[in-house]
Amino acid sequence: MESAARTLPGGAIAKISLILWTFGYVLVAVLAAMMGRGFLIQLLVQVPLWCVAVTLVAGLYAVWRRLDTRPPAIRWPLMALACLAAGAIQSLADLSLYAWLTKAFFPQWRNWTEIDISRVAFVSILYSWTFCLNATLFWALNSEEQAKAQSRRAAEAEAAAQEAKIEALRFQLNPHFLFNTLNAISSLVIKNRNAEAEAMTTKLASFLRTSFDTDPKAPISLADELATIEAYLDIEGVRFGERLQVEVDCAPRLLLARVPSFVLQPLVENAVKYAVAPSRLGSRICIAAREVGPDLEISVADTGRGGALAPASGTGVGLNNTRTRLAALYGAAGRLETAAGAAGFTATLRLPLSLPTPIPGAA
């Protein structure tokens, strides 16, 4: 836990203390004026007393900082003694100043500036109480600052945990995809399709190099994401040839939209796995991006597979991972919907549309 000395805002302490004592002495001058003692004169008299009080407050603040690490059972009694001492010094300054002014300039004040037990007690109690109030403000402002600091730490910890979760989800896709691809390469080798296996291995190395160079936490442009998908489909194209047909429909403006890296790969991989691989005729995979109000909608649809071949309710590893990533990144604004029918399967993700801000004057 941060210490009070580190979290206590000195500027706020100075400001609130100045306000407290300024208000107090102005109020004294107003009350004196109401009793016929002259507002301006009384206000001028309060100036040196105000300076003494502010100096004593600075001393109290220094004491508070020194007692920062002490337990409350020690800190507060010592602070109370410090407030009483400050109150005694301030009372002595007040009584002495008024006694000197009465003797030197204002003999008419003698009837209310006379020093007796009752006046000494009243002035001492008033000043001691005010210094205690000032010390209480130290505690209140410190508690508020500690609460803010704790809230900031909690928010930072939550953000760090969220980033770690997103990064882990992103990297879960690589082993999942890698396993499927290596399994395909193994099948090609077993079938003595060595040239195709070698080509697929080369494309896989290139794809992984690009994939691992991408910051998993940073969004990328949709154009870069589609380029990654193209590299992945090149790998699968070695295995399936003309059975794999791809169509991309995206307006040039949307190519600049920011999307999570590797977000489309599991959707396309599922289409290859469930539509292209089981069919002798293959399948067409259609990737389409549309602007829907404030959102970007990207769909991956395939033809040639029936609902029976689709992952039940979209609960495959890749789809579930994508759904979790969208929720972690965008909350309720990011979602993945799936629909299976006799003509094929469609996975549609929707997220807030984020386009780069145009630079003024740029061509």
C-alpha positions in Angstrom: 0.0 0.0 0.0 1.2 3.5 -0.8 2.1 5.5 2.2 0.1 8.6 3.1 3.1 10.8 2.6 3.2 9.7 -1.1 -0.5 9.9 -1.7 -1.3 13.0 0.3 -1.6 15.9 -2.2 0.4 18.8 -0.9 -1.1 21.3 -3.3 -4.6 20.3 -2.2 -3.6 20.5 1.5 -2.2 24.0 1.0 -5.3 25.2 -0.9 -7.8 23.8 1.6 -5.8 25.2 4.6 -5.6 28.6 3.0 -9.3 28.6 2.4 -10.1 27.4 6.0 -8.0 30.1 7.7 -8.9 32.9 5.3 -12.6 32.2 5.8 -12.2 32.0 9.5 -10.4 35.3 9.8 -12.7 37.1 7.4 -15.6 35.8 9.5 -14.0 37.2 12.6 -13.6 40.6 10.9 -17.3 40.5 9.9 -18.5 39.7 13.4 -16.2 42.4 14.8 -17.7 44.9 12.3 -21.2 43.9 13.5 -20.2 44.8 17.0 -19.0 48.2 15.9 -15.2 47.5 16.0 -14.5 48.4 12.3 -14.3 45.8 9.6 -11.2 47.1 7.7 -9.2 47.6 10.9 -10.1 44.1 12.2 -9.3 42.6 8.8 -5.9 44.2 8.8 -5.2 42.9 12.3 -6.0 39.4 11.2 -3.3 39.4 8.5 -0.3 38.7 10.8 -2.4 36.2 12.7 -3.3 34.5 9.4 0.4 34.3 8.5 1.2 32.7 11.9 -1.6 30.2 11.4 -0.6 29.2 7.9 3.0 28.7 9.1 1.8 26.5 12.0 -0.3 24.5 9.5 2.8 23.8 7.4 4.4 22.5 10.6 1.4 20.3 11.3 1.6 18.9 7.8 5.3 18.2 8.4 4.4 16.3 11.6 1.7 14.4 9.7 4.2 13.3 7.2 6.7 12.2 9.9 3.9 10.1 11.5 2.9 8.6 8.2 4.1 5.1 8.9 3.0 5.0 12.5 -0.1 3.1 13.6 -3.2 5.2 14.2 -3.0 4.6 18.0 0.2 6.5 18.0 -0.3 8.9 15.1 -3.6 10.5 16.3 -2.6 11.2 19.9 0.6 12.8 18.7 -1.3 14.8 16.1 -3.7 15.9 18.9 -0.8 17.1 21.0 0.6 18.9 17.9 -2.8 20.6 17.3 -3.0 21.7 21.0 0.6 23.1 20.8 -0.3 24.9 17.6 -3.4 26.2 19.2 -1.4 27.5 22.2 1.1 29.3 20.0 -1.7 30.9 17.9 -3.6 31.9 21.1 -0.4 33.5 22.5 0.1 35.4 19.2 -3.6 36.5 19.2 -3.7 37.7 22.8 -0.3 39.4 22.6 -1.1 41.2 19.4 -4.4 42.5 20.7 -2.9 43.5 24.0 -0.1 45.5 22.2 -2.6 47.2 19.8 -4.8 48.1 22.8 -2.0 49.6 24.7 -0.3 51.4 21.7 -3.2 52.5 19.5 -6.7 51.5 20.6 -7.3 52.0 24.3 -11.0 51.8 23.6 -10.6 48.1 23.0 -9.5 47.5 26.7 -12.9 46.3 27.8 -12.9 43.2 25.4 -9.1 42.6 25.0 -8.4 42.2 28.7 -6.6 38.9 29.3 -8.4 36.8 31.8 -9.0 33.1 32.3 -12.2 33.0 30.4 -10.8 34.8 27.3 -7.6 32.6 27.3 -9.8 29.5 27.5 -12.1 30.6 24.7 -9.3 31.7 22.4 -7.3 28.5 23.1 -10.3 26.2 22.5 -11.2 28.0 19.3 -7.7 27.8 17.8 -7.1 24.2 19.0 -10.4 23.1 17.5 -9.5 24.8 14.1 -6.1 23.2 14.0 -7.7 19.8 14.8 -10.2 20.5 11.9 -7.2 21.2 9.6 -5.5 17.9 10.7 -8.8 16.1 10.0 -8.7 17.6 6.5 -5.3 16.0 6.1 -6.8 12.6 6.9 -9.9 13.2 4.7 -7.8 14.2 1.6 -5.3 11.4 2.2 -8.1 8.8 2.4 -9.6 10.2 -0.8 -6.3 10.1 -2.6 -5.6 6.6 -1.3 -9.0 5.4 -2.6 -8.2 7.0 -6.0 -4.8 5.3 -6.0 -6.3 2.0 -5.1 -8.9 2.4 -7.8 -6.2 3.2 -10.4 -4.2 0.2 -9.3 -7.3 -2.0 -9.6 -8.0 -0.6 -13.1 -4.4 -1.1 -14.2 -4.5 -4.7 -12.9 -7.8 -5.4 -14.6 -6.4 -3.9 -17.8 -3.3 -6.0 -17.6 -5.3 -9.1 -16.9 -7.6 -8.3 -19.9 -4.5 -7.8 -22.1 -3.0 -11.1 -20.9 -6.3 -12.8 -21.6 -6.6 -11.4 -25.1 -3.0 -12.3 -25.9 -3.5 -15.8 -24.6 -6.6 -16.2 -26.7 -4.8 -14.9 -29.7 -1.9 -17.4 -29.3 -4.2 -20.3 -28.6 -5.2 -20.1 -32.3 -1.6 -20.7 -33.6 -1.2 -24.2 -32.0 -4.7 -25.1 -33.1 -4.1 -24.0 -36.7 -0.6 -25.5 -36.7 -1.8 -28.9 -35.5 -4.4 -29.0 -38.3 -1.9 -27.9 -41.0 0.8 -30.3 -39.8 -1.8 -33.1 -39.9 -2.6 -32.2 -43.5 1.1 -32.2 -44.4 1.5 -35.6 -42.8 -1.5 -36.9 -44.8 0.2 -35.6 -48.0 3.4 -37.4 -47.2 1.6 -40.7 -46.4 -0.1 -40.4 -49.8 3.3 -39.8 -51.4 2.3 -36.3 -52.5 5.7 -35.1 -51.5 5.9 -32.1 -53.8 2.7 -30.8 -52.4 3.8 -31.5 -48.9 7.0 -29.5 -49.5 5.1 -26.6 -51.0 2.7 -26.6 -48.1 5.6 -26.6 -45.6 7.2 -23.7 -47.3 4.0 -21.7 -47.3 3.4 -22.6 -43.7 6.8 -21.3 -42.7 6.1 -18.0 -44.5 2.7 -17.7 -42.9 3.9 -18.3 -39.4 6.7 -15.8 -39.8 4.2 -13.2 -40.7 1.8 -14.3 -38.0 4.4 -14.2 -35.2 5.6 -10.8 -36.3 2.2 -9.3 -35.5 1.5 -7.8 -32.1 -1.4 -9.8 -30.7 -2.7 -6.9 -28.7 -2.6 -4.3 -31.5 -5.4 -4.1 -34.0 -4.4 -4.2 -37.7 -6.1 -3.1 -40.9 -8.7 -5.3 -42.5 -6.4 -5.3 -45.6 -3.6 -6.8 -43.5 -6.0 -9.4 -42.0 -7.2 -10.3 -45.5 -3.6 -10.7 -46.6 -3.0 -13.1 -43.7 -6.1 -15.1 -44.8 -4.8 -15.1 -48.3 -1.5 -16.6 -47.1 -3.4 -19.2 -45.1 -5.6 -20.1 -48.1 -2.5 -20.4 -50.2 -1.4 -23.2 -47.8 -4.7 -25.0 -48.1 -4.7 -24.4 -51.9 -1.7 -26.7 -52.2 -3.8 -29.5 -50.7 -7.2 -28.9 -52.3 -6.3 -27.2 -55.6 -9.4 -26.2 -57.6 -11.7 -27.6 -55.0 -11.0 -24.5 -52.9 -12.6 -21.4 -54.4 -12.5 -18.0 -52.6 -14.3 -14.8 -53.2 -13.7 -11.5 -51.3 -16.1 -8.7 -51.3 -14.9 -5.6 -49.5 -15.3 -1.9 -50.3 -11.9 -0.1 -50.5 -12.8 2.2 -47.7 -13.3 -0.7 -45.3 -9.9 -2.1 -46.0 -8.6 0.6 -43.6 -10.9 -0.5 -40.8 -9.0 -1.7 -37.7 -9.7 -5.3 -36.6 -8.1 -7.8 -34.1 -5.3 -9.7 -35.7 -6.0 -13.3 -36.7 -9.7 -12.9 -36.1 -10.9 -14.3 -39.4 -8.5 -17.2 -39.6 -10.5 -19.6 -37.4 -13.7 -18.8 -39.4 -12.0 -19.5 -42.7 -10.4 -22.6 -41.3 -13.8 -24.0 -40.2 -15.1 -23.4 -43.7 -12.2 -25.3 -45.2 -12.5 -28.1 -42.7 -16.3 -28.6 -42.9 -17.1 -27.5 -46.5 -14.0 -28.0 -48.7 -12.4 -31.1 -47.2 -15.4 -33.4 -47.1 -16.6 -32.6 -50.7 -15.2 -34.1 -53.9 -16.4 -31.0 -55.7 -15.1 -28.6 -53.1 -16.8 -25.4 -52.0 -16.7 -21.7 -52.5 -15.8 -19.5 -49.5 -17.1 -16.0 -49.6 -15.6 -13.3 -47.3 -17.6 -10.1 -47.2 -17.2 -6.9 -45.3 -20.1 -4.4 -44.9 -20.7 -1.2 -43.0 -23.8 -1.6 -40.9 -24.5 1.7 -39.1 -21.7 2.3 -36.6 -20.5 -1.3 -36.9 -18.3 -3.4 -39.2 -19.8 -6.7 -40.2 -17.6 -9.4 -41.7 -19.1 -12.7 -42.8 -17.4 -15.9 -43.9 -19.9 -18.1 -45.8 -19.3 -21.4 -47.5 -21.3 -23.4 -50.0 -21.6 -27.1 -50.4 -22.0 -28.4 -46.9 -25.2 -29.1 -45.0 -26.1 -28.1 -41.5 -25.2 -31.6 -40.3 -21.5 -30.9 -41.0 -21.5 -27.6 -39.3 -20.1 -27.2 -35.7 -23.2 -27.5 -33.4 -24.3 -24.0 -32.5 -21.0 -22.6 -33.5 -19.2 -24.1 -30.5 -16.0 -25.3 -32.2 -12.7 -24.4 -30.6 -11.9 -21.6 -33.2 -15.4 -20.1 -33.1 -15.6 -20.2 -29.3 -12.2 -18.6 -29.1 -13.2 -15.8 -31.5 -16.4 -15.2 -29.6 -14.5 -14.8 -26.4 -11.9 -12.5 -27.9 -14.6 -10.2 -29.3 -16.3 -10.1 -25.9 -13.0 -9.3 -24.2 -12.1 -6.6 -26.6 -15.5 -4.9 -27.3 -17.9 -6.2 -24.6 -21.5 -6.4 -25.9 -20.5 -4.4 -29.0 -18.4 -7.4 -30.3 -20.2 -10.6 -31.2 -20.1 -13.6 -33.4 -23.2 -15.2 -34.9 -23.4 -18.4 -36.9 -26.1 -19.9 -39.1 -26.2 -23.3 -40.6 -28.5 -24.3 -43.5 -28.9 -26.8 -46.3 -26.9 -24.6 -48.6 -23.9 -24.0 -46.3 -22.7 -22.3 -43.1 -22.2 -18.6 -42.4 -20.2 -17.1 -39.5 -20.7 -13.4 -39.1 -18.8 -11.2 -36.7 -19.7 -7.7 -35.8 -17.6 -5.1 -34.1 -17.4 -1.3 -33.8 -16.2 0.3 -37.1 -12.9 2.0 -36.5 -11.3 3.9 -39.3 -8.2 6.1 -39.2 -8.8 9.8 -38.8 -8.0 11.7 -42.0 -5.0 14.0 -41.8 -6.1 17.6 -42.7 -4.6 18.7 -46.0 -3.6 15.2 -46.9 -4.2 14.3 -50.5 
